[in-house]
Amino acid sequence: MAITCYHASHEQFSPAELLGWMKLVEAAGFDAVHSSDHFYPWGERQGQSGFSFAWLGAAMQATQLPFGMICAPGGRYHPAVIAQAAATLAQMFPDRFWLELGSGEALNEHITGEPWPDKDTRNKILYESAQIIKRLLNGETITHEGAVTIKDAKLYTRPRSAPPIIAAAVTEQTAEWLGSWAEGLITIHKPLDKMKATIDAFHRGGGKGKPLYLKMQLSYARTYEEALSGALDQWRTNVLPSEKLQEMYLPQHFDAAARDITAKDIEKMVLVSEDPAKHVAWIKQYIELGFDHIVLHNVNRQQELFIKDFGEQVLPKLK
């Protein structure tokens, strides 16, 4: 049985709004919550960027659900700071937190004023950071110089068991590399044949038996027209090629690049339907591929409707 996660999109909604929905999410039957982590939204229409680590403490206190979040080490966050934050959350809420790491986007990381690294360098930072975080969570004192520098770091507050560290991949090449060291994989949905190739690559690299997380970008509303227009309004910037998503560094850049995105473009990248049964069928296809954590991100603004209707008509059919 797959674990279904509600996606808390800090780019789109204020921390107070998201916090207010958590009890609804729990009551609706979601198994967990997945949090984004952004300094900037992807575009002006989204318009938010709450601090995820602060929000997580409040949200986890408000419910009994497990929570996970994805962030990028090495730019805004030194890995020692991520380790400290993860340790604190996992200590307060035992066995209810998992951490996801990715190589990041210029949109969020450029604010430090440091040059934006190329992909190979970002991968080195990601790998070294993950090892540092693991060792700190295990109680070691770390000094290291490489793509990341850390000196005499030790965590005094640690949880009884370290949270798992999941890593993010979009390409097969990255997924295969992650298989050798990550404790699990998170990726975004794409056509089933390409999705299977990503899973196979992760397994080939050493990831067999490790958990697989999938973020599904969908748009649900009571009519198809509402679902499609809501997705176009909120998520048009996110259907751009992944290399563009990683390199542009201001919301205005994304808005300009997405000016000519059409509803047809959205339909290729977002699962749009007003029919809960269609969403059930789509989700089941990915569960059958082997994903055991399904992160459901309703990209439009109708969150309470989504939580209610999926709680009644979708989640029970996935149990």
URMOMO-V698623 format. One record per backbone hydrogen bond with DSSP energy under -0.5 kcal/mol. NH is the residue of the N-H (numbers start at 1). CO is the residue of the C=O. If there is no record, write none. Layout:
# URMOMO-V698623
nh=NH co=CO
nh=NH co=CO
This chain:
# URMOMO-V698623
nh=3 co=292
nh=4 co=2
nh=5 co=294
nh=6 co=32
nh=7 co=296
nh=8 co=6
nh=8 co=34
nh=9 co=7
nh=10 co=8
nh=12 co=9
nh=13 co=9
nh=18 co=14
nh=19 co=15
nh=20 co=16
nh=21 co=17
nh=21 co=18
nh=22 co=18
nh=22 co=19
nh=25 co=21
nh=26 co=22
nh=27 co=23
nh=28 co=24
nh=29 co=25
nh=29 co=26
nh=30 co=25
nh=31 co=4
nh=32 co=4
nh=33 co=66
nh=34 co=6
nh=35 co=68
nh=36 co=8
nh=38 co=50
nh=46 co=43
nh=47 co=43
nh=48 co=11
nh=50 co=10
nh=52 co=50
nh=55 co=51
nh=56 co=52
nh=57 co=53
nh=58 co=54
nh=59 co=55
nh=60 co=56
nh=61 co=57
nh=62 co=58
nh=63 co=59
nh=66 co=31
nh=67 co=96
nh=68 co=33
nh=69 co=98
nh=70 co=35
nh=71 co=100
nh=73 co=71
nh=73 co=102
nh=74 co=77
nh=75 co=72
nh=77 co=72
nh=78 co=76
nh=81 co=78
nh=82 co=78
nh=83 co=79
nh=84 co=80
nh=85 co=81
nh=86 co=82
nh=87 co=83
nh=88 co=84
nh=89 co=85
nh=90 co=86
nh=91 co=87
nh=92 co=88
nh=93 co=89
nh=96 co=93
nh=98 co=67
nh=99 co=164
nh=100 co=69
nh=101 co=166
nh=102 co=71
nh=106 co=246
nh=107 co=248
nh=108 co=105
nh=109 co=105
nh=110 co=106
nh=112 co=109
nh=113 co=110
nh=117 co=115
nh=122 co=118
nh=123 co=119
nh=124 co=120
nh=125 co=121
nh=126 co=122
nh=127 co=123
nh=128 co=124
nh=129 co=125
nh=130 co=126
nh=131 co=127
nh=132 co=128
nh=133 co=129
nh=134 co=130
nh=135 co=131
nh=136 co=132
nh=137 co=133
nh=138 co=134
nh=139 co=136
nh=140 co=135
nh=142 co=140
nh=142 co=153
nh=144 co=150
nh=146 co=148
nh=150 co=144
nh=153 co=142
nh=156 co=154
nh=158 co=156
nh=166 co=99
nh=166 co=164
nh=167 co=184
nh=168 co=101
nh=169 co=186
nh=175 co=171
nh=176 co=172
nh=177 co=173
nh=178 co=174
nh=179 co=175
nh=180 co=176
nh=180 co=177
nh=181 co=178
nh=182 co=178
nh=183 co=165
nh=185 co=211
nh=186 co=167
nh=187 co=213
nh=189 co=215
nh=195 co=191
nh=196 co=192
nh=197 co=193
nh=198 co=194
nh=199 co=195
nh=200 co=196
nh=201 co=197
nh=202 co=198
nh=203 co=199
nh=204 co=200
nh=205 co=201
nh=206 co=203
nh=207 co=202
nh=208 co=203
nh=210 co=207
nh=211 co=183
nh=213 co=185
nh=214 co=293
nh=215 co=187
nh=216 co=214
nh=216 co=295
nh=217 co=215
nh=218 co=216
nh=218 co=297
nh=219 co=271
nh=227 co=223
nh=228 co=224
nh=229 co=225
nh=230 co=226
nh=231 co=227
nh=232 co=228
nh=233 co=229
nh=234 co=230
nh=235 co=231
nh=236 co=232
nh=238 co=235
nh=239 co=236
nh=240 co=237
nh=244 co=241
nh=245 co=241
nh=246 co=242
nh=247 co=243
nh=248 co=244
nh=253 co=250
nh=254 co=250
nh=255 co=251
nh=256 co=252
nh=257 co=253
nh=258 co=254
nh=259 co=256
nh=261 co=258
nh=266 co=262
nh=267 co=263
nh=268 co=264
nh=268 co=265
nh=269 co=265
nh=269 co=266
nh=270 co=266
nh=271 co=217
nh=272 co=270
nh=273 co=219
nh=273 co=271
nh=276 co=274
nh=278 co=275
nh=279 co=275
nh=280 co=276
nh=281 co=277
nh=282 co=278
nh=283 co=279
nh=284 co=280
nh=285 co=281
nh=286 co=282
nh=287 co=283
nh=288 co=284
nh=289 co=285
nh=290 co=286
nh=290 co=287
nh=291 co=286
nh=292 co=212
nh=293 co=212
nh=294 co=3
nh=295 co=214
nh=295 co=293
nh=296 co=5
nh=296 co=294
nh=297 co=216
nh=297 co=295
nh=298 co=296
nh=299 co=218
nh=299 co=297
nh=303 co=301
nh=306 co=302
nh=307 co=303
nh=308 co=304
nh=309 co=305
nh=310 co=306
nh=311 co=307
nh=312 co=308
nh=313 co=309
nh=314 co=310
nh=315 co=310
nh=317 co=314
nh=318 co=315
nh=319 co=315
nh=319 co=316
